[in-house]
Amino acid sequence: MTKENRGFICIDCGFVGEPKTIVKGSFWIELLLWFFFIIPGLIYTLWRLTTKEKACPACKHQTMIPADTPRGAQLLKESKQ
């Protein structure tokens, strides 16, 4: 595997690099729920912890694929043209 094929590529925006972990929801809503309502705060926190996902740092979509796959190599080739 060559150096340029390491990592991931986004099929939506063409970003090449490592995906970022994105947490759904809002920290501020979570804080507000904890401050005023303990049980809903706990439920919201648990929901946020279970909905983590890897996504493209540039466009925030979950469309990152390994660059060393056939589709990833094709996208890398197209992005260099």
MOSUL-V348181 format. One record per backbone hydrogen bond with DSSP energy under -1.0 kcal/mol. NH is the residue of the N-H (numbers start at 1). CO is the residue of the C=O. If there is no record, write none. Layout:
# MOSUL-V348181
nh & co
NH & CO
NH & CO
This chain:
# MOSUL-V348181
nh & co
5 & 2
6 & 3
8 & 17
9 & 65
10 & 15
11 & 63
14 & 10
17 & 8
20 & 55
22 & 53
30 & 26
31 & 27
32 & 28
33 & 29
34 & 30
35 & 31
36 & 32
37 & 33
41 & 37
42 & 38
43 & 39
44 & 40
45 & 41
46 & 42
47 & 43
48 & 44
49 & 45
50 & 46
53 & 22
55 & 20
56 & 61
60 & 56
63 & 61
65 & 9
67 & 7
69 & 66
73 & 69
74 & 70
75 & 71
76 & 72
77 & 73
78 & 74
79 & 75
80 & 76
